[in-house]
Amino acid sequence: MKYTNLGRTGLRVSRICLGCMSYGTPTWRPWVLDEEAAQPFFRRAVELGINFFDTADMYSVGVSEEVTGRALRRYARLDEVVIATKVYFPMGDGQNMRGLSRKHIVQGCEASLKRLGVEAIDLYQIHRMDPNTPLEETLSALDQLVRQGKVRYLGASSAFAWQFARALGVADLNGWSRFVSMQGHYNLVYREEEREMLPLCESEGIGVIPWSPLARGLLAGSRKSLTDRETTARAKSDTFAGQLYDQPGDWEVVEATKKVAAARNVPPAQVALAWLLSRPTVTAPIIGATKPEHLEDAVRAVDLKLTAEELKALEAPYKPHEVRGM
């Protein structure tokens, strides 16, 4: 495993981040692994040198945080790993069980700390921007958590570049803790982040930790077509994937990835992740793993160096998209 700093911070993270949405309870999503089935993935991740783990309060409605916390206390040293979680999406039916109000952020943080079984969250991220809460209220509440020692670093996910730039500016203007990372939708099939968000992150020293680095499994190479929903349990029930990847040109990118992978004699997933890791702004793709080979392929991608010709072949089929994943 290789390690790097998260943005301009001194925090050292593995080049692969294990996404923990896949671990919790299958009553939330049928493809989610329960706690017993998830244990080997946490153990193997630690053995492979992964020290970066990302979850969210809304994954399995809190159960993912519980499973993640117990597994890391069992297999890892908590003072070495970096635990990231998120707040924003509904955690109940009540009016104040969602969003980025001071009330929900503080209550959400306290609940996440309890579920994770830790004294402080290493990276606390807003899962989306909240149009119904003043930005100053959100940022001051987050800063309060940092000053109280309940949160060590702040991150954001899936925003427009102008929104993120404004958030950084308001934090700086008020002397509040600023975001150090952006978790955005970015992969070979969807590259719209390259227009404004990635240049902004590079300029501001923000670490980039892409979600859906394999385009909901499209770039893993197992599907037979863009509309194939029968290959995996997740594909059968993942309606969100159809909202993200539905352009005919998307499949051309998948085919190009398969071609480069075949020439290298490696799985397409390794090539897709190696491409992301070659991007100067990318800190660590967030990978989901429900089969042992998912972890192994991700870690091998760290050492896979693509040639200029291969990079050109992978990028050539791309066609512009509407903004997806916000």
Helices and strands as residue ranges (DSSP letters): E 3-5, E 12-14, E 17-19, H 35-47, E 52-54, G 59-62, H 63-75, E 82-87, H 102-116, E 121-126, H 135-147, E 151-157, H 161-174, E 179-183, G 192-194, H 197-204, E 207-208, G 218-220, H 233-237, H 239-244, H 248-264, H 268-278, E 286-287, H 292-301, H 308-315
